[in-house]
Amino acid sequence: MPGSKEIRTKIKSVQNTRKITKAMEMVAASKMRKAQERMRAARPYGEKIRNVAAHISHANPEYRHPFLVARDTVKRIGIIMITTDKGLCGGLNTNVQRLALQQVRQWQAEGEEFEVCCIGNKGLGFMQRLGLTVVSHVVQLGDRPQMERLIGAIKVMLDGYTQDRFDRVILFYTRFINTMKQEPVMEQLLPLSGERLGSPEGAWDYIYEPEARAVLDQVLTRYVEALIYQALSENMASEQSARMVAMKAASDNAANVIDELTLVYNKSRQAAITKELSEIVGGAAAV
């Protein structure tokens, strides 16, 4: 059994760790509320631009934008992966990385090639370890991401699709369900189709000024950027929720360890006292 001094040192160490995890839990709870507010604030804009893009895509102008045209064959895939910059958020990054790894292995078996855009430091390191080609990345976005910092990395992927460098763009991120649940998601970003656009209610007639091509280029590019920003907002809300839950679990575990060590310390102390008393009584009896 370790000595009393070693046990006291261990208890003090665990108590200091518990103070840190408790503080991180409170900080994450505060940031989580703000991240959820930003996520909800971005949703109306996303829904409105989705509505506009849906009507434009079904208006059948003379010009058909490349984002709306599905390719006959898929040989190269562009991947946009959104992860966190920091750790200590449970299995959040591990889950989305595992999903991406499964898909990459499957696509590699089919002979497809990849170009990757990483948003977040954890995803960047993961893709580099896999040996995939990272063509753009952005890290250290902070707690309030700015669209200006994302546009450059996103534009590389959008230009790659329009220039036929790859035939699909796939988005990986973590969707926020509630405080206790976040799920990794894989969605096809380009070409835009299905639920990404939806079906417009009724038909809108447009007068394009200066021309349909210029209008569609602007609207659909902004729409794709809005989708990625919304995914980033969801991922950040998931990050703070997962970190709060992980730090609460760490604090609870530290409290349990402190209780167990205190019990061991008391037993050790009691054993030392009993031994001293036995030696005193034995000495007195010998005299």
N, C-alpha and C positions, 0 to 999 in steps of 0.2 A: 504494500500500500504506500503511495507517495506521502511525503511528509506534509505537515500542516502548512508550511511556508509555500511549498509548490502549489498546493491546492488554492491557497489565498491568492497567489499570483495568477493562477488560471481563472479564478472567479473574477478578479479585477479586469483581466483581459476581455473576458466574455461580456462583462458589463459595459466596457467601453465600446465593444462592437455593437452591442444592442442600442446604445445611444445613437450611434451612426445610422444604423438601419432604421431606427424610429424616426430620426430627422429626415432621412431620405424618403420614407413613407409619407410623411406630412408634406414634403416638397412636391412629391409626385402627385399627391391628391389635389394640391392647389393647381399644378400644371395641367392635370387631367381635365379639370373643369374648364380651364381656358381653351385647351385643345378641342374639347367637345363643342364649345361655343363657336370656335372658328370653323369646325367641320360643319356644323349646322348652318352657319352663316353662308358657307360656300354652296350649299345645296340648292337654294332658290336660283342662283345664277346658273348653276349647272343644268337645272331642269329647264330654264328658259332657253338657254342656248341649244339644248337638246331638241326642244320643240321647234326652234327656228331651223336647225339643221335637218330635222325630219321632214319639214315641209319643203325645204329647198331640194333635198335629195329625191323627193317624189314629184317635183315640179317638171321633171324631164326637159331641162333646157337643151340647147344645141350642144353645150359643152358638158361632157361627163368627167367629173373630177377623178383623178387617180385613186383618191382615198376610198371611193365608192365602187371601184372595179376589182372584182376578185380575180386572182391569177389562176390560170389553168393548172399549172404545176407549182409545187412548193419545193425549192431546192435550198434556199437560204432563209434563215429566220432571224429577225431582230428581236432582242430581248431587252426590255426595260425592267429592272429589278429595284424595288423600293424597300430599303431596310433602315435600321436606325444607325446613328453614329456612335452611340454608347451601348454598353452592355447592361448587366444587372436588371434585365427585364424578363426573366424566366425563359421559357422556350419560344418566345416570339420570333426571333430571327431564325432559330433552328428549324421551326416548322415550315416557314416559307422557303428556306434553303433546301430542306428535304423535298418539298414539292417541286422546286425548280430542278433539283438533281435528278429526280425520277423522270421528268419530262425531257431533260437534256439527254439522258442515257437512251431513252426511247427514240428520240429524234436522231441521235448519232447512229443507232442501229439501222435507221432508215436511210442513212447516208446524207443527212442534211448538215449544213454548216451554219455558223452563228456569228453574229456581231452583237455586242452587249453594251448597254448603257446602264450604269450603276448610280443610283441615288441613295447615298448613305454609305458610311465607311465599312460596315459589316458585310454588306453585299459585295463591295469592291474587293475586299480581301478574299471573300469566298470564290468569286469568279476568277480571280488571278490564280488561286490555288488549283482551280479546275483546269487552268491553262487555256481558257477561252479568250477570244480577242475582245478587249475592252476598248471601244472606239471613243467613248465619252463618259465622264463621271462628274458628279458634284457632291461634295461632302461638307460637313460642318455648317448645316443650314440653320442651326439654332432652333429656338422654340417657336419662332414666328417666321416661317419660310416666305421668301419673297419670290414672286413669279419671275422677276428679272434675272435671278440667279439660275433658274431652271431652264429658261428659254434656250440658252446656248446648247446645253446637253441634249435637250429634246429635239432641237432643229437638226442636229446631226442624224438622228434616227428618221425624222420625217423626210429629210432630203435623200437619205439612203433608200427609202421606200419609193419615192417618186422617181429616183434615178435607177430603179430596178436592181439595186445592190442586194436586196432581199425581197421576199415575196409576202411575208407576213410580219407583223409586229405584235409581240405577246407581252402583256404586262403582268408582273408578279408583285403582289403587295399583301398586307394584312388588313382585312376588313373589320371594322369595329361593330360588334353586335351589342354588347353591353359591358359593364365594368368587369364582369367575371368571365366573359367569353369573347375571344377574337379568333377569327379563322383565316388561314392563308388562302389566297385566291389567285387563280390564273385566268386571265381574260384576254380575248383577242381584241387588240386595239385597232389594227388596220389589217385588211380593209374594213371599213365601217359597215356593219350589217346587223340584222336581227334586232335584239333588244337594245343594242347600243344606240340605235336610231328610233326604233319604234315605228308605229303607224300614225300619221297625222290624222286628227279629227277633221274631216272635211278637206277641202282643197283651197290653197291660197294661190292667187295669181300674182306674179311678180313683174315688175318693170325693172330690169337690171341696168344700173348706171354706174360706171360707164359701160360694162359688159358683164355677161354671166361669168366668164372666167375669173375676172378680178374679184367679183363678189364671192364666188365659191371658194377661191383660194383663201381669202381672208376669213370667212365664216368657219369653214371646216378646219383650218389651222387653229383658230382660236378655240374651236370646240374640242379638238384633240388635246390642246394644252390644258383646257378646263378639266377634262377627264383625268389627266395625270395629276393636276393640282389637287383635285378632289381625292384621288387615291392616296396622295401624300398626306393630306389632312386626316384621312381615315387611319393611315399607318401611325401618325403621330399621336392621335387619340388612343389607339391601341397600345402604343409604347408606354405612355404614362399610366394607363390602367394596369398593364402587365407589371410595370415596375412597382406600382403601389401594392399590388397583391403579393409580388415576390418579396418586397421589403417587409410587409406585414408577416408573411410566413417566416422570414428570417428572424424578425423580432420575437415571434412566438417561440421559435426553436431555441433562440438564445435564452429566453426566460426559462424554458424547460431544462436547458443545460445548467443554468445557474442554480436551479432548485436541486438538481441531481448532485452537483458539485458541493453545494451547501450541506446536503445530507452526508456525503462522504467525508466532508471536513468535520462535521459534528461527531461522526462515528470515530474518526481518527483522533479527535481531541478527547472524546470520552475514553477511548482505549488508552491514551497516554495518561490521563488522570487516574484511571483504574490501575495502571501499571505502577504509577508513583505511590498510590495508596497501599498497594500490595507490598511494595518494597519497604515502605515505612512500617507497616504492621509486622512484616517479617523481621525487620531489624529490631523492633521493640520486643518481639517475642524471643529473639535470640539473646537479648540483653537480660 
